[in-house]
Amino acid sequence: MEKFIVWGKYCKDAIIKREKFRNDHLNRLLKLKEQNILVTLGPTKCTRYLFGIFNAENEKDVRELLEKDIYWEKGIWISLEVYPWIQAL
C-alpha cells in the first residue's frame, strides 16, 4: 500500500449545507479508518479546504473512494486533488 494526500475545497456555506449529510459522511469515514484505508481527513480551520491522508494501492482507488462520499455526491466538496505521498518520518 502507498500513501496519498488529498486536497480539496468545500462549497460556499459548507458548514450549514453539510449538516444533514454529516452523520452518513462520518460513519463512512470511521469504517474506512477501521480498515486502515483512511489515516486522517478533515477541514482546515477556515473550513474552506479539506486535507486527508489515505492508504491505497493507487490514486484511482483513492479518487473512487472520495467520489463515493456523500459530500462529493451532494456538492459539499467541489474539488479534489489526489497526490502520491512519500512519508519521510
Helices and strands as residue ranges (DSSP letters): E 2-10, H 14-17, G 19-21, H 22-34, E 38-43, E 49-56, H 59-67, H 70-73, E 77-85
